[in-house]
Amino acid sequence: MAIIRTTRFTADPAQAEEIIARRAELISAIRAGFAGLTETRLTRVGDDTWVDMWRWDCAASMQAALAGGPTLPEAAAAFSLTRDVSAENAELIDER
């Protein structure tokens, strides 16, 4: 079953372009190193709050990436721009 990982964070609005660029590098590195990432969506709520949703083909794929991903230099670079990070995982039950 597909899993959606939703990460909410705050960041300086002046760094928006850099956030997007570093996120793209992180996504590329995750896809090169781990199977199962099928879709990502980044949204912004207000000036400094962002919500990033990553869809995984299954929980096992997501867990493998969560275990190994933090060792990637791209992860450190991307998260160095963020504050107040929280995340939750949810099973995708229905989509139309």
Backbone as CSV, one residue per row, in Angstrom:
resi,resn,N_x,N_y,N_z,CA_x,CA_y,CA_z,C_x,C_y,C_z
1,MET,0.835,-1.165,0.000,0.000,0.000,0.000,0.890,1.242,0.000
2,ALA,0.492,2.246,-0.754,1.251,3.490,-0.841,1.230,4.239,0.487
3,ILE,2.317,4.951,0.741,2.480,5.729,1.962,2.787,7.173,1.564
4,ILE,2.186,8.113,2.270,2.484,9.526,2.083,3.210,10.013,3.333
5,ARG,4.405,10.563,3.144,5.126,11.194,4.253,4.988,12.696,4.067
6,THR,4.429,13.351,5.070,4.219,14.790,5.033,5.154,15.441,6.041
7,THR,5.975,16.356,5.555,6.919,17.074,6.396,6.562,18.553,6.368
8,ARG,6.395,19.122,7.535,6.089,20.547,7.667,7.321,21.215,8.286
9,PHE,7.690,22.379,7.753,8.829,23.100,8.297,8.679,24.591,8.034
10,THR,9.469,25.363,8.732,9.535,26.789,8.465,10.917,27.106,7.919
11,ALA,10.976,28.187,7.148,12.241,28.622,6.554,12.130,30.084,6.160
12,ASP,13.248,30.717,6.024,13.319,32.122,5.635,12.768,32.283,4.213
13,PRO,11.747,33.100,4.014,11.187,33.291,2.669,12.214,33.788,1.649
14,ALA,13.237,34.485,2.107,14.273,34.978,1.202,15.102,33.833,0.618
15,GLN,15.021,32.659,1.204,15.776,31.505,0.722,14.926,30.551,-0.113
16,ALA,13.777,30.986,-0.581,12.859,30.106,-1.301,13.523,29.416,-2.493
17,GLU,14.240,30.144,-3.313,14.885,29.528,-4.488,15.902,28.481,-4.071
18,GLU,16.659,28.773,-3.023,17.664,27.824,-2.545,16.995,26.589,-1.941
19,ILE,15.901,26.769,-1.230,15.156,25.636,-0.673,14.702,24.707,-1.796
20,ILE,14.135,25.281,-2.841,13.639,24.482,-3.966,14.784,23.768,-4.669
21,ALA,15.896,24.452,-4.862,17.049,23.836,-5.541,17.632,22.691,-4.711
22,ARG,17.803,22.913,-3.423,18.369,21.857,-2.566,17.408,20.688,-2.426
23,ARG,16.130,20.966,-2.391,15.130,19.894,-2.334,15.216,19.036,-3.592
24,ALA,15.351,19.674,-4.751,15.468,18.932,-6.017,16.700,18.037,-6.004
25,GLU,17.806,18.536,-5.471,19.022,17.720,-5.368,18.809,16.541,-4.425
26,LEU,18.111,16.785,-3.326,17.824,15.703,-2.381,16.934,14.645,-3.020
27,ILE,15.910,15.068,-3.728,15.017,14.104,-4.383,15.801,13.249,-5.381
28,SER,16.660,13.866,-6.154,17.480,13.115,-7.121,18.369,12.105,-6.407
29,ALA,18.980,12.520,-5.308,19.856,11.608,-4.561,19.068,10.459,-3.945
30,ILE,17.896,10.746,-3.404,17.054,9.693,-2.831,16.648,8.701,-3.920
31,ARG,16.218,9.209,-5.051,15.796,8.311,-6.137,16.965,7.480,-6.667
32,ALA,18.163,8.041,-6.675,19.341,7.294,-7.142,19.753,6.214,-6.144
33,GLY,19.511,6.458,-4.862,19.986,5.528,-3.849,18.963,4.576,-3.268
34,PHE,17.682,4.882,-3.478,16.630,4.090,-2.841,15.459,3.912,-3.802
35,ALA,14.826,2.776,-3.727,13.654,2.503,-4.570,12.392,3.038,-3.907
36,GLY,11.378,3.306,-4.728,10.037,3.493,-4.203,9.469,4.886,-4.119
37,LEU,10.268,5.937,-4.317,9.710,7.288,-4.273,9.018,7.553,-5.605
38,THR,7.698,7.720,-5.570,6.939,7.821,-6.817,6.483,9.228,-7.154
39,GLU,6.392,10.104,-6.140,5.860,11.446,-6.401,6.218,12.349,-5.226
40,THR,6.451,13.623,-5.529,6.658,14.616,-4.469,5.878,15.879,-4.810
41,ARG,5.468,16.581,-3.768,4.761,17.863,-3.935,5.196,18.785,-2.801
42,LEU,5.556,19.996,-3.160,5.942,20.997,-2.176,4.942,22.141,-2.226
43,THR,4.428,22.509,-1.066,3.487,23.623,-0.983,3.991,24.602,0.079
44,ARG,3.491,25.820,-0.007,3.844,26.810,1.006,2.562,27.358,1.610
45,VAL,2.550,27.440,2.929,1.413,27.953,3.678,1.880,29.260,4.311
46,GLY,1.457,30.376,3.779,1.946,31.650,4.278,3.354,31.916,3.774
47,ASP,4.030,32.836,4.406,5.355,33.240,3.939,6.455,32.255,4.295
48,ASP,6.417,31.699,5.501,7.573,30.922,5.949,7.289,29.473,6.304
49,THR,6.086,28.987,6.089,5.741,27.602,6.414,5.536,26.805,5.135
50,TRP,6.206,25.674,5.070,6.183,24.805,3.895,5.648,23.438,4.292
51,VAL,5.003,22.766,3.353,4.537,21.392,3.550,5.018,20.586,2.347
52,ASP,5.788,19.544,2.633,6.390,18.714,1.582,5.813,17.309,1.699
53,MET,5.207,16.809,0.618,4.584,15.489,0.622,5.314,14.574,-0.350
54,TRP,5.751,13.450,0.152,6.445,12.451,-0.667,5.628,11.165,-0.641
55,ARG,5.347,10.647,-1.819,4.582,9.399,-1.935,5.550,8.250,-2.205
56,TRP,5.395,7.209,-1.417,6.225,6.010,-1.529,5.352,4.840,-1.963
57,ASP,5.934,3.892,-2.680,5.164,2.739,-3.133,4.733,1.842,-1.977
58,CYS,5.521,1.839,-0.886,5.174,1.027,0.284,5.973,1.512,1.491
59,ALA,5.564,1.066,2.657,6.223,1.483,3.898,7.678,1.020,3.943
60,ALA,7.963,-0.166,3.422,9.333,-0.686,3.470,10.291,0.201,2.672
61,SER,9.860,0.677,1.523,10.701,1.578,0.718,10.964,2.873,1.474
62,MET,9.925,3.428,2.063,10.086,4.663,2.816,11.026,4.459,4.001
63,GLN,10.856,3.374,4.731,11.698,3.111,5.894,13.165,2.950,5.501
64,ALA,13.423,2.292,4.367,14.808,2.143,3.905,15.427,3.507,3.610
65,ALA,14.672,4.372,2.970,15.178,5.713,2.661,15.346,6.544,3.935
66,LEU,14.420,6.417,4.878,14.548,7.152,6.131,15.767,6.692,6.929
67,ALA,16.107,5.425,6.810,17.272,4.903,7.529,18.579,5.374,6.890
68,GLY,18.630,5.393,5.562,19.871,5.737,4.879,19.973,7.169,4.403
69,GLY,18.849,7.810,4.190,18.832,9.160,3.636,19.584,10.206,4.439
70,PRO,19.499,10.185,5.771,20.194,11.215,6.547,21.711,11.225,6.366
71,THR,22.278,10.155,5.849,23.725,10.129,5.620,24.116,10.831,4.316
72,LEU,23.135,11.158,3.494,23.422,11.822,2.221,23.778,13.290,2.454
73,PRO,24.823,13.791,1.799,25.148,15.213,1.942,24.016,16.120,1.463
74,GLU,23.230,15.659,0.505,22.102,16.447,0.011,21.035,16.644,1.086
75,ALA,20.884,15.658,1.959,19.912,15.786,3.054,20.369,16.855,4.043
76,ALA,21.633,16.813,4.407,22.157,17.829,5.328,22.030,19.221,4.721
77,ALA,22.331,19.358,3.451,22.246,20.662,2.787,20.811,21.168,2.752
78,ALA,19.872,20.299,2.422,18.472,20.713,2.329,17.917,21.084,3.701
79,PHE,18.163,20.256,4.694,17.586,20.501,6.016,18.298,21.616,6.781
80,SER,19.479,22.028,6.318,20.167,23.131,7.001,19.412,24.454,6.852
81,LEU,18.511,24.530,5.894,17.733,25.744,5.661,16.399,25.743,6.409
82,THR,16.097,24.667,7.116,14.768,24.513,7.725,14.818,24.643,9.240
83,ARG,13.654,24.976,9.806,13.463,25.024,11.257,12.116,24.378,11.575
84,ASP,11.939,24.035,12.821,10.639,23.539,13.301,10.095,22.409,12.421
85,VAL,10.913,21.427,12.156,10.536,20.323,11.270,9.698,19.296,12.027
86,SER,8.580,18.900,11.425,7.776,17.792,11.944,7.327,16.947,10.758
87,ALA,7.111,15.671,11.008,6.712,14.773,9.922,5.726,13.736,10.429
88,GLU,4.884,13.279,9.504,3.993,12.164,9.816,3.807,11.325,8.569
89,ASN,3.517,10.052,8.802,3.312,9.090,7.724,1.866,8.637,7.736
90,ALA,1.321,8.408,6.550,-0.066,7.953,6.450,-0.214,6.979,5.301
91,GLU,-1.010,5.952,5.509,-1.351,5.028,4.424,-2.340,5.708,3.501
92,LEU,-2.121,5.566,2.214,-3.060,6.097,1.233,-4.206,5.095,1.095
93,ILE,-5.391,5.509,1.456,-6.547,4.629,1.471,-7.365,4.730,0.195
94,ASP,-7.558,5.952,-0.295,-8.409,6.129,-1.475,-7.942,7.366,-2.221
95,GLU,-7.956,7.294,-3.531,-7.729,8.476,-4.364,-8.565,8.336,-5.618
96,ARG,-9.014,9.438,-6.135,-9.903,9.408,-7.299,-9.454,10.401,-8.318
